[in-house]
Every structure is written in C-alpha cells, then in structure tokens.
Amino acid sequence: MSYTRAYKEIMQPEKRVGRNNILPRNIYRISTYMGSEPVTKVGADARWVFVIGKIGNDKIHCIRLNDIKPLDFLKWLNKIRDKRIPIGKDQQLSLLLRKFSKEGSQLFESYIKNDTSVYKVGHSTYRIYKLEKIQTVWEIRFEENFLRETFGEKNDPNTTQEMNVEIKDELNEKDG
C-alpha cells in the first residue's frame, strides 16, 4: 500500500537541490530518475526516500518511504534523534539526528535492519540510486513546530538555565 499522499501532507516545505547536495540522514523526493519507467514520477507515484548513506560520489542507499506508514517512520526517526541538538528554523533533518558513518552501514545494521516497521523484506523498502541518473530532487525541511511535535519537545523559548534563574527569582520574592 502506498502512503505517498500522507507523506505529501507532512513533507513540507521542499527545497530543490542538486544531486551532489544529497546528504545522509535527510529526506528527499526524487521526481526524475533516468532509466526508470516512467522517468518522472509525481503525485502518488513520487519517490520519497530517507538517505541512509552515500557510497563514494556515485550512489545513495535509501529507505523508500512510500510503503511505510508515516507514523511508523516518525516513531523510528525519534529513535535516532540527538536530543542535545536544539530544533531551529529551516534546519536540515540530518543536523538533528545522531551521527553515523557517511556510508550508513552502522545506521542500517543498528537501527534499520531489525525494525520491520521501516525495513520490509518481502516488499523491500531498501533502494540504491545512482546519483548520475537523478535529474530532479527536492530536499524536505520540516517546519520547526512540526519537528517539535514529532520529537515531543516543548516549544518553549526558555532554556533550562533561564528557567532556573526565574524559579530562584520567584522563590526570593516569596521569601523577601
């Protein structure tokens, strides 16, 4: 079953990038890929991918999201979230996730291979794309509020340090 329409609702905004700017741990929509039938896929047929790793300068290893429920993918994504990195505006997803090797083998072996919600063996979600064949690709950069909601983080401008100062000030006012 394709969940492309559901992804289209949450995978915004998009930013067109060159194929050489594709980075591991980001989400992309590949709309034109030479050598496939049809070459250009849009709408319900678009290719939504999470890039696991990049091998050399010619291939990317991906999980194709079209057949993965968005909720399952977002739950899985939360497992590799680096909570020490604050969520900001217009950030690449890769900056908010744990660091793995560029090739992505550690990410695949530790977090993808044994998770049946994102790695489906019978109808494989794993794909390899040759960069030279990618003609049109869009990077997904989630809105800040969507990321906060997805990762269960409060949208509070106060840092922990600022909150501690406020609490001390309030206590001093009550005691004074």
C-alpha positions as semicolon CSV with decimal commas, in nm:
position;residue;x (nm);y (nm);z (nm)
1;M;0,000;0,000;0,000
2;S;0,133;0,344;-0,089
3;Y;0,132;0,617;0,175
4;T;0,253;0,884;-0,066
5;R;-0,049;1,109;-0,017
6;A;0,000;1,103;0,359
7;Y;0,367;1,196;0,317
8;K;0,277;1,477;0,081
9;E;0,071;1,634;0,362
10;I;0,357;1,634;0,616
11;M;0,668;1,658;0,398
12;Q;0,687;2,032;0,358
13;P;0,843;2,264;0,277
14;E;1,052;2,132;-0,011
15;K;1,370;2,287;-0,144
16;R;1,513;2,190;-0,482
17;V;1,873;2,071;-0,455
18;G;2,134;1,938;-0,692
19;R;2,203;1,564;-0,685
20;N;2,554;1,628;-0,549
21;N;2,400;1,801;-0,245
22;I;2,214;1,489;-0,133
23;L;2,329;1,406;0,220
24;P;2,282;1,108;0,451
25;R;2,007;1,127;0,717
26;N;1,788;1,363;0,516
27;I;1,459;1,306;0,334
28;Y;1,423;1,372;-0,036
29;R;1,162;1,346;-0,308
30;I;1,316;1,219;-0,629
31;S;1,084;1,314;-0,911
32;T;1,300;1,247;-1,218
33;Y;1,522;0,938;-1,235
34;M;1,663;0,834;-1,573
35;G;1,632;0,464;-1,651
36;S;1,304;0,404;-1,471
37;E;0,956;0,373;-1,618
38;P;0,822;0,636;-1,616
39;V;1,125;0,862;-1,581
40;T;0,930;1,133;-1,399
41;K;0,709;1,037;-1,109
42;V;0,487;1,291;-0,941
43;G;0,183;1,287;-0,716
44;A;0,104;0,941;-0,577
45;D;0,396;0,789;-0,771
46;A;0,668;1,024;-0,638
47;R;0,973;0,861;-0,476
48;W;1,006;0,969;-0,111
49;V;1,336;0,847;0,037
50;F;1,532;0,868;0,360
51;V;1,900;0,853;0,269
52;I;2,089;0,604;0,485
53;G;2,430;0,666;0,333
54;K;2,633;0,778;0,038
55;I;2,887;0,546;-0,123
56;G;3,161;0,741;-0,296
57;N;3,026;1,010;-0,523
58;D;2,801;0,788;-0,728
59;K;2,540;0,602;-0,517
60;I;2,300;0,665;-0,233
61;H;2,146;0,394;-0,016
62;C;1,792;0,472;0,093
63;I;1,478;0,356;0,259
64;R;1,186;0,424;0,026
65;L;0,914;0,575;0,240
66;N;0,620;0,521;0,003
67;D;0,530;0,184;0,158
68;I;0,600;0,279;0,521
69;K;0,326;0,431;0,735
70;P;0,426;0,790;0,818
71;L;0,356;0,736;1,188
72;D;0,585;0,429;1,193
73;F;0,860;0,623;1,017
74;L;0,832;0,921;1,253
75;K;0,845;0,691;1,558
76;W;1,156;0,527;1,414
77;L;1,309;0,867;1,336
78;N;1,267;0,961;1,701
79;K;1,495;0,667;1,794
80;I;1,788;0,827;1,614
81;R;1,719;1,184;1,734
82;D;2,014;1,356;1,903
83;K;1,832;1,534;2,185
84;R;2,135;1,751;2,264
85;I;2,081;1,949;1,942
86;P;1,810;2,217;1,971
87;I;1,550;2,241;1,697
88;G;1,579;2,561;1,496
89;K;1,425;2,719;1,188
90;D;1,495;2,580;0,840
91;Q;1,728;2,305;0,964
92;Q;1,833;2,001;0,771
93;L;1,699;1,689;0,938
94;S;2,049;1,536;0,944
95;L;2,163;1,803;1,192
96;L;1,904;1,684;1,446
97;L;1,991;1,315;1,420
98;R;2,275;1,109;1,566
99;K;2,594;1,098;1,365
100;F;2,675;0,784;1,170
101;S;2,934;0,699;0,907
102;K;2,881;0,862;0,566
103;E;2,822;0,518;0,412
104;G;2,544;0,447;0,663
105;S;2,637;0,087;0,744
106;Q;2,618;0,143;1,122
107;L;2,280;0,314;1,090
108;F;2,149;0,029;0,875
109;E;2,281;-0,251;1,096
110;S;2,183;-0,094;1,430
111;Y;1,855;0,083;1,359
112;I;1,703;-0,026;1,027
113;K;1,776;-0,391;0,953
114;N;1,590;-0,532;1,253
115;D;1,299;-0,285;1,253
116;T;1,014;-0,437;1,050
117;S;0,819;-0,110;1,054
118;V;1,078;0,058;0,827
119;Y;1,261;-0,234;0,666
120;K;1,024;-0,470;0,492
121;V;1,195;-0,775;0,345
122;G;0,909;-0,925;0,138
123;H;0,834;-0,595;-0,032
124;S;1,172;-0,436;0,015
125;T;1,182;-0,072;0,113
126;Y;1,560;-0,062;0,065
127;R;1,680;0,109;-0,254
128;I;2,005;0,211;-0,419
129;Y;2,001;0,509;-0,654
130;K;2,281;0,616;-0,886
131;L;2,341;0,988;-0,850
132;E;2,413;1,033;-1,221
133;K;2,060;0,917;-1,302
134;I;1,887;1,157;-1,060
135;Q;1,773;1,460;-1,256
136;T;1,527;1,637;-1,025
137;V;1,535;1,606;-0,647
138;W;1,377;1,802;-0,364
139;E;1,500;1,814;-0,002
140;I;1,241;1,809;0,273
141;R;1,293;2,056;0,556
142;F;1,022;2,022;0,814
143;E;0,868;2,323;0,982
144;E;1,004;2,390;1,330
145;N;0,670;2,331;1,508
146;F;0,616;2,002;1,325
147;L;0,960;1,879;1,438
148;R;0,893;1,981;1,797
149;E;0,563;1,794;1,792
150;T;0,718;1,488;1,622
151;F;1,006;1,467;1,868
152;G;0,785;1,552;2,169
153;E;0,975;1,867;2,258
154;K;0,813;2,174;2,409
155;N;0,811;2,492;2,208
156;D;0,939;2,699;2,499
157;P;1,181;2,984;2,438
158;N;1,329;2,948;2,788
159;T;1,639;2,740;2,828
160;T;1,686;2,530;3,139
161;Q;1,934;2,785;3,273
162;E;1,688;3,073;3,219
163;M;1,412;2,871;3,387
164;N;1,636;2,806;3,692
165;V;1,702;3,181;3,725
166;E;1,326;3,254;3,702
167;I;1,246;2,994;3,970
168;K;1,514;3,134;4,204
169;D;1,384;3,488;4,149
170;E;1,029;3,377;4,229
171;L;1,143;3,197;4,544
172;N;1,341;3,504;4,656
173;E;1,033;3,725;4,602
174;K;0,817;3,493;4,814
175;D;1,079;3,478;5,092
176;G;1,154;3,850;5,083
